[in-house]
Amino acid sequence: MLDKSSASALKLSQVQTELDKLKSREESLSSQISRLSTEQGIEAELRTKFHAVKDGESVVVILESPQASSSSAQSAAVVAASATKMGWWQRVLRAIGL
């Protein structure tokens, strides 16, 4: 009888821990849903994940290379794509050197 009681108490503790984790995950997901339900949240997510820009803006990517010489590091340090005259496909082609 004592073994069943202690086993039940252990199982209850494990289930309570799992429930707490799931509640925390639910809060996190609800927060993300709320943020992505707004125009600002959608724009921020697009800019973060896909490096999207609006017309007239530019994307600048700074690459760090500790092993490169200073002249080659400077030439590779900044890659800019202008969104004013090029579409996204042209920026991709330019970025890969075509």
Biotite code that builds the C-alpha atoms (Angstrom):
import biotite.structure as struc

atoms = struc.array([
    struc.Atom([0.000, 0.000, 0.000], chain_id="A", res_id=1, res_name="MET", atom_name="CA", element="C"),
    struc.Atom([2.845, 2.395, 0.841], chain_id="A", res_id=2, res_name="LEU", atom_name="CA", element="C"),
    struc.Atom([4.566, 1.629, -2.460], chain_id="A", res_id=3, res_name="ASP", atom_name="CA", element="C"),
    struc.Atom([1.428, 2.482, -4.420], chain_id="A", res_id=4, res_name="LYS", atom_name="CA", element="C"),
    struc.Atom([1.083, 5.735, -2.509], chain_id="A", res_id=5, res_name="SER", atom_name="CA", element="C"),
    struc.Atom([4.651, 6.828, -3.148], chain_id="A", res_id=6, res_name="SER", atom_name="CA", element="C"),
    struc.Atom([4.428, 5.736, -6.801], chain_id="A", res_id=7, res_name="ALA", atom_name="CA", element="C"),
    struc.Atom([1.220, 7.731, -7.188], chain_id="A", res_id=8, res_name="SER", atom_name="CA", element="C"),
    struc.Atom([2.792, 10.778, -5.554], chain_id="A", res_id=9, res_name="ALA", atom_name="CA", element="C"),
    struc.Atom([5.786, 10.518, -7.918], chain_id="A", res_id=10, res_name="LEU", atom_name="CA", element="C"),
    struc.Atom([3.514, 10.167, -10.937], chain_id="A", res_id=11, res_name="LYS", atom_name="CA", element="C"),
    struc.Atom([1.431, 13.143, -9.771], chain_id="A", res_id=12, res_name="LEU", atom_name="CA", element="C"),
    struc.Atom([4.591, 15.232, -9.447], chain_id="A", res_id=13, res_name="SER", atom_name="CA", element="C"),
    struc.Atom([5.709, 14.266, -12.962], chain_id="A", res_id=14, res_name="GLN", atom_name="CA", element="C"),
    struc.Atom([2.315, 15.055, -14.443], chain_id="A", res_id=15, res_name="VAL", atom_name="CA", element="C"),
    struc.Atom([2.191, 18.409, -12.624], chain_id="A", res_id=16, res_name="GLN", atom_name="CA", element="C"),
    struc.Atom([5.640, 19.308, -14.012], chain_id="A", res_id=17, res_name="THR", atom_name="CA", element="C"),
    struc.Atom([4.496, 18.395, -17.529], chain_id="A", res_id=18, res_name="GLU", atom_name="CA", element="C"),
    struc.Atom([1.322, 20.443, -17.070], chain_id="A", res_id=19, res_name="LEU", atom_name="CA", element="C"),
    struc.Atom([3.373, 23.470, -15.989], chain_id="A", res_id=20, res_name="ASP", atom_name="CA", element="C"),
    struc.Atom([5.573, 23.145, -19.081], chain_id="A", res_id=21, res_name="LYS", atom_name="CA", element="C"),
    struc.Atom([2.531, 22.902, -21.342], chain_id="A", res_id=22, res_name="LEU", atom_name="CA", element="C"),
    struc.Atom([0.909, 25.959, -19.735], chain_id="A", res_id=23, res_name="LYS", atom_name="CA", element="C"),
    struc.Atom([4.112, 27.926, -20.253], chain_id="A", res_id=24, res_name="SER", atom_name="CA", element="C"),
    struc.Atom([4.228, 26.820, -23.902], chain_id="A", res_id=25, res_name="ARG", atom_name="CA", element="C"),
    struc.Atom([0.581, 27.816, -24.339], chain_id="A", res_id=26, res_name="GLU", atom_name="CA", element="C"),
    struc.Atom([1.297, 31.313, -22.980], chain_id="A", res_id=27, res_name="GLU", atom_name="CA", element="C"),
    struc.Atom([4.267, 31.661, -25.316], chain_id="A", res_id=28, res_name="SER", atom_name="CA", element="C"),
    struc.Atom([2.237, 30.583, -28.349], chain_id="A", res_id=29, res_name="LEU", atom_name="CA", element="C"),
    struc.Atom([-0.655, 32.860, -27.393], chain_id="A", res_id=30, res_name="SER", atom_name="CA", element="C"),
    struc.Atom([1.765, 35.761, -27.156], chain_id="A", res_id=31, res_name="SER", atom_name="CA", element="C"),
    struc.Atom([3.176, 34.971, -30.609], chain_id="A", res_id=32, res_name="GLN", atom_name="CA", element="C"),
    struc.Atom([-0.325, 34.700, -32.084], chain_id="A", res_id=33, res_name="ILE", atom_name="CA", element="C"),
    struc.Atom([-1.262, 38.073, -30.601], chain_id="A", res_id=34, res_name="SER", atom_name="CA", element="C"),
    struc.Atom([1.905, 39.670, -31.977], chain_id="A", res_id=35, res_name="ARG", atom_name="CA", element="C"),
    struc.Atom([1.388, 38.181, -35.446], chain_id="A", res_id=36, res_name="LEU", atom_name="CA", element="C"),
    struc.Atom([-2.220, 39.369, -35.496], chain_id="A", res_id=37, res_name="SER", atom_name="CA", element="C"),
    struc.Atom([-1.049, 42.949, -36.014], chain_id="A", res_id=38, res_name="THR", atom_name="CA", element="C"),
    struc.Atom([0.461, 44.618, -39.082], chain_id="A", res_id=39, res_name="GLU", atom_name="CA", element="C"),
    struc.Atom([3.522, 45.629, -37.080], chain_id="A", res_id=40, res_name="GLN", atom_name="CA", element="C"),
    struc.Atom([4.063, 42.069, -35.855], chain_id="A", res_id=41, res_name="GLY", atom_name="CA", element="C"),
    struc.Atom([3.780, 40.619, -39.340], chain_id="A", res_id=42, res_name="ILE", atom_name="CA", element="C"),
    struc.Atom([6.180, 43.216, -40.738], chain_id="A", res_id=43, res_name="GLU", atom_name="CA", element="C"),
    struc.Atom([8.706, 42.595, -37.966], chain_id="A", res_id=44, res_name="ALA", atom_name="CA", element="C"),
    struc.Atom([8.566, 38.838, -38.559], chain_id="A", res_id=45, res_name="GLU", atom_name="CA", element="C"),
    struc.Atom([9.028, 39.241, -42.312], chain_id="A", res_id=46, res_name="LEU", atom_name="CA", element="C"),
    struc.Atom([11.961, 41.597, -41.827], chain_id="A", res_id=47, res_name="ARG", atom_name="CA", element="C"),
    struc.Atom([13.593, 39.242, -39.318], chain_id="A", res_id=48, res_name="THR", atom_name="CA", element="C"),
    struc.Atom([13.125, 35.920, -41.085], chain_id="A", res_id=49, res_name="LYS", atom_name="CA", element="C"),
    struc.Atom([13.344, 36.941, -44.738], chain_id="A", res_id=50, res_name="PHE", atom_name="CA", element="C"),
    struc.Atom([15.335, 40.204, -44.627], chain_id="A", res_id=51, res_name="HIS", atom_name="CA", element="C"),
    struc.Atom([12.449, 41.865, -46.471], chain_id="A", res_id=52, res_name="ALA", atom_name="CA", element="C"),
    struc.Atom([12.607, 45.577, -47.213], chain_id="A", res_id=53, res_name="VAL", atom_name="CA", element="C"),
    struc.Atom([10.147, 48.215, -48.296], chain_id="A", res_id=54, res_name="LYS", atom_name="CA", element="C"),
    struc.Atom([10.526, 50.166, -51.529], chain_id="A", res_id=55, res_name="ASP", atom_name="CA", element="C"),
    struc.Atom([13.295, 52.714, -51.118], chain_id="A", res_id=56, res_name="GLY", atom_name="CA", element="C"),
    struc.Atom([15.060, 50.804, -48.329], chain_id="A", res_id=57, res_name="GLU", atom_name="CA", element="C"),
    struc.Atom([18.313, 48.862, -48.540], chain_id="A", res_id=58, res_name="SER", atom_name="CA", element="C"),
    struc.Atom([19.530, 45.734, -46.799], chain_id="A", res_id=59, res_name="VAL", atom_name="CA", element="C"),
    struc.Atom([23.038, 45.759, -45.403], chain_id="A", res_id=60, res_name="VAL", atom_name="CA", element="C"),
    struc.Atom([24.700, 42.547, -44.276], chain_id="A", res_id=61, res_name="VAL", atom_name="CA", element="C"),
    struc.Atom([27.933, 42.873, -42.317], chain_id="A", res_id=62, res_name="ILE", atom_name="CA", element="C"),
    struc.Atom([30.165, 39.820, -42.421], chain_id="A", res_id=63, res_name="LEU", atom_name="CA", element="C"),
    struc.Atom([33.012, 39.333, -39.966], chain_id="A", res_id=64, res_name="GLU", atom_name="CA", element="C"),
    struc.Atom([36.070, 37.385, -40.979], chain_id="A", res_id=65, res_name="SER", atom_name="CA", element="C"),
    struc.Atom([38.840, 37.303, -38.359], chain_id="A", res_id=66, res_name="PRO", atom_name="CA", element="C"),
    struc.Atom([41.226, 35.386, -40.655], chain_id="A", res_id=67, res_name="GLN", atom_name="CA", element="C"),
    struc.Atom([40.923, 37.643, -43.695], chain_id="A", res_id=68, res_name="ALA", atom_name="CA", element="C"),
    struc.Atom([43.305, 40.496, -44.350], chain_id="A", res_id=69, res_name="SER", atom_name="CA", element="C"),
    struc.Atom([42.019, 43.987, -43.719], chain_id="A", res_id=70, res_name="SER", atom_name="CA", element="C"),
    struc.Atom([41.570, 44.833, -47.418], chain_id="A", res_id=71, res_name="SER", atom_name="CA", element="C"),
    struc.Atom([39.660, 41.653, -48.243], chain_id="A", res_id=72, res_name="SER", atom_name="CA", element="C"),
    struc.Atom([37.697, 41.958, -44.993], chain_id="A", res_id=73, res_name="ALA", atom_name="CA", element="C"),
    struc.Atom([36.671, 45.484, -45.943], chain_id="A", res_id=74, res_name="GLN", atom_name="CA", element="C"),
    struc.Atom([35.578, 44.426, -49.424], chain_id="A", res_id=75, res_name="SER", atom_name="CA", element="C"),
    struc.Atom([33.537, 41.542, -48.011], chain_id="A", res_id=76, res_name="ALA", atom_name="CA", element="C"),
    struc.Atom([32.286, 43.462, -44.988], chain_id="A", res_id=77, res_name="ALA", atom_name="CA", element="C"),
    struc.Atom([29.262, 45.149, -46.506], chain_id="A", res_id=78, res_name="VAL", atom_name="CA", element="C"),
    struc.Atom([26.891, 43.755, -49.088], chain_id="A", res_id=79, res_name="VAL", atom_name="CA", element="C"),
    struc.Atom([24.063, 46.143, -49.961], chain_id="A", res_id=80, res_name="ALA", atom_name="CA", element="C"),
    struc.Atom([21.069, 45.477, -52.137], chain_id="A", res_id=81, res_name="ALA", atom_name="CA", element="C"),
    struc.Atom([19.008, 48.451, -53.215], chain_id="A", res_id=82, res_name="SER", atom_name="CA", element="C"),
    struc.Atom([15.288, 47.814, -53.244], chain_id="A", res_id=83, res_name="ALA", atom_name="CA", element="C"),
    struc.Atom([14.465, 50.945, -55.217], chain_id="A", res_id=84, res_name="THR", atom_name="CA", element="C"),
    struc.Atom([15.287, 49.704, -58.704], chain_id="A", res_id=85, res_name="LYS", atom_name="CA", element="C"),
    struc.Atom([15.562, 45.934, -58.324], chain_id="A", res_id=86, res_name="MET", atom_name="CA", element="C"),
    struc.Atom([13.021, 43.297, -57.468], chain_id="A", res_id=87, res_name="GLY", atom_name="CA", element="C"),
    struc.Atom([13.821, 40.504, -55.061], chain_id="A", res_id=88, res_name="TRP", atom_name="CA", element="C"),
    struc.Atom([14.913, 38.140, -57.840], chain_id="A", res_id=89, res_name="TRP", atom_name="CA", element="C"),
    struc.Atom([17.409, 40.655, -59.206], chain_id="A", res_id=90, res_name="GLN", atom_name="CA", element="C"),
    struc.Atom([18.799, 41.158, -55.697], chain_id="A", res_id=91, res_name="ARG", atom_name="CA", element="C"),
    struc.Atom([19.271, 37.386, -55.367], chain_id="A", res_id=92, res_name="VAL", atom_name="CA", element="C"),
    struc.Atom([21.077, 37.227, -58.707], chain_id="A", res_id=93, res_name="LEU", atom_name="CA", element="C"),
    struc.Atom([23.251, 40.198, -57.753], chain_id="A", res_id=94, res_name="ARG", atom_name="CA", element="C"),
    struc.Atom([24.067, 38.649, -54.386], chain_id="A", res_id=95, res_name="ALA", atom_name="CA", element="C"),
    struc.Atom([25.354, 35.453, -56.007], chain_id="A", res_id=96, res_name="ILE", atom_name="CA", element="C"),
    struc.Atom([27.302, 37.410, -58.581], chain_id="A", res_id=97, res_name="GLY", atom_name="CA", element="C"),
    struc.Atom([25.224, 36.919, -61.710], chain_id="A", res_id=98, res_name="LEU", atom_name="CA", element="C"),
])
